[in-house]
Amino acid sequence: AQKITQTQPGMFVQEKEAVTLDCTYDTSDPSYGLFWYKQPSSGEMIFLIYQGSYDQQNATEGRYSLNFQKARKSANLVISASQLGDSAMYFCAMRESGSSYKLIFGSGTRLLVRP
Amino acid sequence: EPEVTQTPSHQVTQMGQEVILRCVPISNHLYFYWYRQILGQKVEFLVSFYNNEISEKSEIFDDQFSVERPDGSNFTLKIRSTKLEDSAMYFCASGDLESNQPQHFGDGTRLSIL
């Protein structure tokens, strides 16, 4: 069974608008972490934002925020005021405790920001 | 800011040859990882390394693969007798024990098997 599901293979957004990238996860571990990484066309993996399972508040990092709905097991990434440089692949990933802290990735969403 | 460095950035190898991918993790990190990303697909976990030994490996990480930390700074992935399907981007990552800290990824090595 998929542990991380990203149902949007591709998304478009107009420059300066906000966009939400979906991520749902599946775990029975009460302690876990959720991460979003950006992968531009050059290929590197850039960490964006982290949400812990016990965090009371949604994580924010500049223009990035995470809409964490624990009961629904979703951790959607919200990018506000989109910029052309935001065009990239975005991966949601989960880290469970007691598993060498490895990351399990979703299949990614390709975001294209239109001028 | 410290970063994970990987060399080479691109490796082209004939099928059946051995390749060694090299990584220098962030110096105070204790966990080291290799991941693989076949073109157009998601990033897949290969192996984790902690305290000078493999702590976990995926089913992809068979006898063809091995990892080493030969000198306390470098972390290498060796692929013996490469196959066409080994063509992928290979990422090294490192992390510390704080669970809320991200793994830091290198820029990857693009491996092309001919």
Interface residues (C-beta under 8 A of the other chain):
Chain A: S31 G33 F35 Y37 S42 G43 E44 M45 I46 F47 Y50 G52 F91 A93 R95 S97 S99 S100 Y101 K102 L103 I104 F105 G106 S107 G108
Chain B: Y31 Y33 Y35 Q41 K42 V43 E44 F45 S48 Y50 S55 E56 M89 F91 A93 G95 S99 N100 Q101 P102 Q103 H104 F105 G106 D107 G108 R110
